[in-house]
Amino acid sequence: MDFDTEKQAKIVYDSILLEFETSPDYRSSMDLKLDKNSIIITIDAEDATSFRASINSAIKWIKLSVEINELTEI
């Protein structure tokens, strides 16, 4: 995912990192990497259902983090 600035990417990355590290799922794993103004998500899943659930979780966490960040910038 690309963000407008490196600062915004870092804020979102820091906000969701713990979720990625502690998410209990035995059929999939997710890795998160910050690269300038981008967050790179790698998902390794045993099946399509686990993959979809991981994607949905990642999107939910990122969306929430972005929305909260936007509220605090007002």
N, C-alpha and C positions, 0 to 999 in steps of 0.2 A: 504494500500500500504506500502510495506517495502522498506526502503532505506538502503544504505550501512552504513551510520553513523547517529547518533543522530543529529549532526550539520546539515547535509543535510536535514533531515526530518523537523527540526525546521525552516530552511530557507524557504522551500517550504510551510510549514504550515503558517508561517507569511505572505508569499506572497499571498496566496489564501484565507486567512481567511475573508477578507473584501468582496470578491466576494460571498462567501457563506452566509455571514450575510445580504447582500444587494440585493441578487438576487430576483427580483420580479416574483414570480410564485405562483399563488393562488391554483393550483391543486397539488402541491408537496412542500415538505420542505426538506432541507438537513442540517445535523449536522456534524461538523468536530471535531475530537478529536486527540490530539497528545499523543502518548504513546511510549516513548523512541525513537526508530528509525522507528516507524510506524505512519502512518496517517490513522485513522479509519473514514470512511464516512458512515453515516446512512441516508438513503433516505426513506421518507414516501410519497407515491404518491397515488392519487385517481384512476389512471388507468395506463395501460402499456405505453401509449404514453407519459404521463408526467414522468413516471419513466425513460424511455429511454432518453428523453430530459435532465433530470437531470444528468444521468450518462454521457451523451455526454458532457455536460457543465463541469462537474467535471474533466473528463479526459482532456479536452481542457485546462482548467486552470492549472492543474498539469503539463501537458506536456510542456506548455509554460514556466512555472516557472523553471522546470528542465533544459530546453534548455538554458534559460537566465543564470541560475546559472553556467552551464557548460561553457558558453562563458566567464564569468567573472573569471573563474579559470585558464584560459589559460595563 
